[in-house]
Amino acid sequence: MPVTISALSDRGVAAVSHNDSRTLSGSKRWIFRLLTLFLGMVLSVVALEIILRVAGWPAPGFYVEGRGPIALRRPGLLGGAYPPNAVGRLKNYEYDVNWAVNEDGFRERPSSPKSGNEWRIGILGDSFAAGFGVEQSDRFSEIWSSKLRERNPNLTTWNLATPNCGTLCEAEILEGFAQRYNLDEILLVFYGGNDIQDNIEEFRALSANGADDQSSGTYRVWLREHSRLASFVWVNAFRAFATVRPPGIYSEKKLQTDWPDTARALARFKTAAANRRLTVLYIPSLPEWDDESWKKLSQYKDVAGDGRFVVKNQLKRWAEENSINFLDATSWLSACKTSKECVYTVDGHWTPRAHVLAGAELTQQLLPVSQ
């Protein structure tokens, strides 16, 4: 029976329609699989977040009346990073301590008028000097202050240290608050682990914005502080990375590239200190004072032997060139039997034991002008 052109056309159309239907069905199956996979991942993340919250895994940060972490502000000309007059707790994976903030955002008592023969020492630095990980009374500044007052009751210390603050930020604080607190003498606490990088980032912010960025941090910091799962992943990744490359280790060549911003920040700080006596206290990173940590680190070919103390030596040269008193806390920590005795494993800040050692050494090595 002859086949007409019309019949062939109908069969062709039917075949094409059938192929399109199969293609469409295949596409739908792939879309369905992808959506199922995506939904499964979302539900897994939600489930893990719930499990970590129920288990009590903490998001690090500042909590007020059980709520938090509270957002911090950019420290500097406006004062410290914390909300003024707040009282709460600073929580991390390895500690949970009281944290009271004065009207200027510092972990310090409220400012007060200066008495006639009072000699005030201002302490500026980052989270190490602010006392992350210890109660306020256990900070090395308080230990040092109490010993000083045994000799001279007219001596007082005012701790204006704050986290998220490099030397440039600390210079701004000194410019804005030295007169308010009527400071007679200044102790600048410099942490070799991150102050150089902080200064680079702070000057970069100035160049990009024409003024300091007053935001409370990046989205990554926000995520880590508000998601239990993100903080859990960060902690375990940090543990793995910290065993490979702790912060604050430079080669001589790398330091010379990164140092100029710190030199500029130090010069500004020196200008802000004016005619007050200025002392620089160097806080070393872990490999600088712990031989075991340095031994593990030195196996990597890009870590030269001269890199262990290169930051400290550069800062010491700057202090000598500018006739500024320089103290080095590296040897003070030699009394620590293990690194864990004096440094928190994940957080990296000093334990109470390290603060006791530093407070005792300061008492011996730094006598105020009025003494």
C-alpha positions in Angstrom: 0.0 0.0 0.0 1.5 3.3 -1.0 2.6 5.7 1.6 1.6 9.3 1.0 3.8 12.3 1.8 1.2 13.4 4.4 1.6 10.1 6.3 5.4 10.3 6.3 5.1 13.9 7.6 2.8 12.8 10.4 5.2 10.0 11.4 8.1 12.4 11.4 6.3 14.8 13.6 5.3 12.0 16.0 8.9 10.8 16.2 10.2 14.3 16.9 7.6 14.8 19.5 8.5 11.5 21.1 12.2 12.4 21.2 11.4 15.8 22.7 9.3 14.2 25.3 12.1 11.8 26.3 14.6 14.7 26.3 12.2 16.8 28.5 11.7 13.9 30.8 15.5 13.4 31.1 16.0 17.1 31.9 13.3 17.0 34.5 14.9 14.0 36.1 18.3 15.8 36.3 16.6 18.9 37.7 14.8 16.8 40.3 18.1 15.0 41.3 19.9 18.3 41.7 17.0 19.8 43.8 17.0 16.6 45.9 20.7 16.8 46.4 20.5 20.5 47.3 17.6 20.0 49.7 19.5 17.1 51.3 22.6 19.3 51.8 20.5 22.1 53.3 18.7 19.8 55.7 22.0 18.2 56.7 23.5 21.7 57.5 20.4 22.6 59.5 20.5 19.3 61.4 24.2 19.8 62.2 23.5 23.4 63.3 20.7 22.2 65.6 22.9 19.3 67.0 25.8 21.7 67.8 23.4 24.2 69.5 21.8 21.5 71.6 25.2 20.1 72.5 26.3 23.6 73.7 29.0 24.3 71.1 29.7 28.0 71.6 29.9 30.8 69.0 32.8 32.9 70.2 32.1 36.4 71.2 30.7 38.9 73.7 27.4 38.0 75.4 25.2 40.4 77.4 22.4 38.9 79.5 22.9 35.6 77.7 22.4 37.2 74.2 25.1 37.3 71.6 27.5 37.4 70.2 27.1 41.2 70.3 28.4 43.0 67.3 31.6 45.0 67.8 32.5 48.4 66.4 35.7 49.4 64.7 38.0 50.7 67.5 40.0 53.8 67.2 39.0 57.5 67.4 35.6 56.5 68.9 37.2 54.3 71.6 37.3 50.5 72.2 35.5 47.8 70.2 32.9 47.0 72.8 29.5 48.6 73.3 29.9 51.4 75.9 28.9 50.5 79.5 28.1 46.9 78.6 28.5 44.1 81.2 28.6 40.5 80.0 30.8 37.6 79.3 33.5 36.8 76.7 33.0 33.3 75.5 35.3 31.1 73.4 36.0 27.5 72.9 38.5 27.4 75.8 37.3 30.0 78.3 34.3 32.0 79.6 35.2 35.1 81.5 33.5 38.3 82.9 33.8 41.3 80.7 32.8 44.8 81.9 33.1 47.8 79.6 33.4 51.4 80.5 31.8 54.4 78.8 34.5 54.5 76.1 34.3 50.9 75.1 37.4 49.7 77.0 37.6 46.8 79.5 38.5 49.2 82.3 36.9 51.1 85.2 35.0 54.3 84.3 37.2 57.3 83.8 37.5 59.7 86.8 39.2 63.0 87.7 42.9 62.8 88.4 44.0 63.4 91.9 46.8 65.9 92.7 49.8 63.6 92.9 48.5 60.7 90.9 50.8 59.2 88.2 48.8 57.6 85.4 50.2 54.9 83.1 48.2 54.2 79.9 48.4 50.7 78.4 47.6 50.3 74.7 47.5 47.1 72.7 45.3 44.5 71.2 43.4 41.5 72.6 46.5 40.2 74.5 46.8 43.4 76.5 43.0 43.5 76.9 43.2 40.1 78.6 41.3 37.7 76.3 41.0 34.4 78.2 41.4 35.7 81.7 39.5 37.6 84.3 40.2 41.4 84.4 42.0 41.1 87.8 44.3 38.4 86.3 45.6 40.5 83.4 49.4 41.2 83.5 48.6 44.9 83.7 46.6 44.5 86.9 49.2 42.2 88.4 51.9 44.8 87.6 49.7 47.7 88.8 49.0 46.0 92.2 52.7 45.5 92.8 53.5 49.1 91.8 50.9 50.4 94.2 52.5 48.5 97.1 55.5 50.8 96.5 53.6 53.9 95.5 49.8 54.3 96.1 49.7 57.3 93.8 50.4 55.1 90.8 47.5 53.9 88.7 47.2 52.1 85.4 44.5 52.6 82.7 44.2 49.7 80.2 42.9 51.1 76.9 43.7 48.0 74.9 41.1 46.6 72.6 40.8 43.7 70.1 40.8 44.2 66.3 43.4 46.9 66.7 46.8 47.3 65.2 49.4 50.0 66.0 47.7 52.6 63.7 44.4 52.0 65.5 46.2 52.3 68.9 47.7 55.6 67.8 44.2 56.9 67.1 43.1 55.8 70.6 46.0 57.6 72.1 45.2 60.7 70.1 41.6 60.7 71.2 41.9 59.6 74.8 45.3 60.5 76.3 44.0 63.8 77.5 40.7 62.4 78.6 42.4 60.0 80.9 45.2 62.4 81.8 48.0 59.9 81.0 51.5 60.6 82.2 53.3 57.5 80.8 52.5 55.0 78.0 53.1 51.3 77.6 52.6 50.1 74.0 52.0 46.3 73.8 53.1 45.0 70.3 52.1 41.4 69.4 54.4 39.9 66.8 51.8 37.4 65.6 49.5 39.9 63.8 50.3 43.5 64.4 52.2 43.9 61.2 49.4 42.5 59.1 46.8 44.6 61.1 48.7 47.7 60.2 48.8 46.8 56.5 45.0 46.3 56.5 44.3 49.5 58.5 46.3 51.6 56.1 44.7 49.8 53.1 41.3 50.8 54.6 42.4 54.4 54.9 43.5 54.4 51.2 40.3 52.7 50.0 37.8 54.8 51.9 39.6 58.0 52.7 38.8 57.4 56.4 38.6 54.4 58.7 36.0 51.8 58.0 33.8 51.8 61.1 32.1 48.5 60.2 32.1 45.6 62.7 33.9 43.1 60.4 33.5 41.0 57.4 30.8 38.5 56.6 33.2 35.7 57.3 33.6 36.9 60.9 29.9 37.4 61.3 29.2 33.8 60.0 31.8 32.3 62.3 30.3 34.1 65.3 26.7 33.4 64.6 26.8 29.9 63.1 27.7 27.0 65.3 28.6 24.8 62.3 30.8 27.5 60.8 32.6 28.0 64.1 33.0 24.2 64.4 34.5 24.0 60.9 36.7 27.0 61.6 38.1 25.7 64.8 39.1 22.3 63.4 40.5 23.9 60.3 42.5 26.3 62.4 43.9 23.5 64.5 45.1 21.8 61.4 46.6 25.0 59.9 48.2 26.2 63.1 50.3 23.1 63.3 51.6 23.9 59.8 52.1 27.7 59.8 51.5 29.7 63.0 51.1 33.5 62.5 53.8 36.1 62.8 56.7 34.2 61.1 58.5 36.2 58.3 61.6 35.9 56.3 63.9 38.9 56.3 62.9 39.7 52.7 59.1 39.4 53.4 59.4 41.6 56.5 61.2 44.4 54.6 58.3 44.4 52.2 55.6 44.5 54.9 57.4 46.7 57.5 56.8 50.2 56.1 53.2 50.4 57.2 54.1 49.4 60.7 56.9 52.0 60.7 54.4 54.7 59.7 52.0 53.5 62.5 54.7 53.5 65.1 55.8 57.0 64.0 52.2 58.2 64.5 52.0 56.6 67.8 55.2 58.2 69.0 53.9 61.6 67.9 50.6 61.0 69.8 52.6 60.0 73.0 54.2 63.5 72.8 56.6 64.2 75.7 55.3 61.3 77.8 57.7 58.4 78.4 57.0 55.6 76.0 57.9 52.0 76.5 57.3 49.2 73.9 56.6 45.7 75.2 57.0 43.0 72.6 54.7 39.9 72.9 56.1 37.0 70.9 54.2 34.6 68.7 54.3 30.9 69.9 57.3 29.7 67.7 59.4 32.6 69.0 59.5 31.3 72.6 58.5 27.6 72.3 61.3 25.5 70.9 59.0 22.6 70.1 56.7 24.7 68.0 59.7 26.3 66.2 61.2 22.8 65.5 57.9 21.7 63.8 57.7 24.9 61.8 61.4 24.9 60.7 60.9 21.8 58.6 59.3 23.8 55.9 61.7 25.1 53.3 60.3 28.6 53.1 61.0 29.2 56.8 64.5 30.5 57.2 66.5 30.3 60.4 66.6 34.1 60.7 62.8 34.3 60.6 62.3 33.2 64.1 63.2 36.6 65.7 63.1 38.9 62.7 60.0 40.8 63.8 61.3 41.4 67.3 64.7 42.5 66.1 63.2 44.9 63.6 61.0 46.5 66.3 63.9 46.7 68.7 66.0 48.5 66.1 63.1 51.0 65.6 62.9 51.6 69.4 66.7 52.1 69.7 66.7 54.5 66.7 63.9 56.6 68.4 65.4 56.4 71.9 62.4 54.4 73.2 62.5 51.9 76.0 62.1 48.3 74.7 61.1 45.2 76.7 60.9 41.7 75.3 58.6 39.1 76.8 60.1 36.2 74.9 62.4 35.0 77.7 59.7 35.6 80.3 57.7 32.6 78.9 60.7 30.2 79.3 59.2 29.2 82.7 56.3 27.5 80.9 56.8 23.8 80.9 54.7 23.3 77.8 53.0 25.7 75.3 49.6 24.6 76.6 50.5 25.8 80.1 50.7 29.4 78.8 48.8 29.6 75.5 45.3 28.4 74.6 45.5 25.8 71.9 42.8 27.1 69.6 42.4 30.7 70.6 46.1 31.4 70.9 45.9 34.0 73.7 47.7 33.8 77.0 46.4 31.7 79.9 46.4 33.1 83.4 49.9 31.5 84.0 51.4 33.6 81.2 49.9 36.8 82.6 51.4 36.0 86.1 54.8 35.6 84.5 54.5 38.8 82.5 53.2 40.8 85.5 56.1 39.6 87.7 58.7 40.5 85.0 57.2 43.9 84.4 57.4 44.6 88.1 61.1 44.0 88.0 62.0 45.6 84.7 59.7 48.6 84.3 59.6 51.2 87.0 57.5 54.3 86.2 59.2 57.7 86.0 57.6 58.8 89.3 59.3 56.0 91.2 
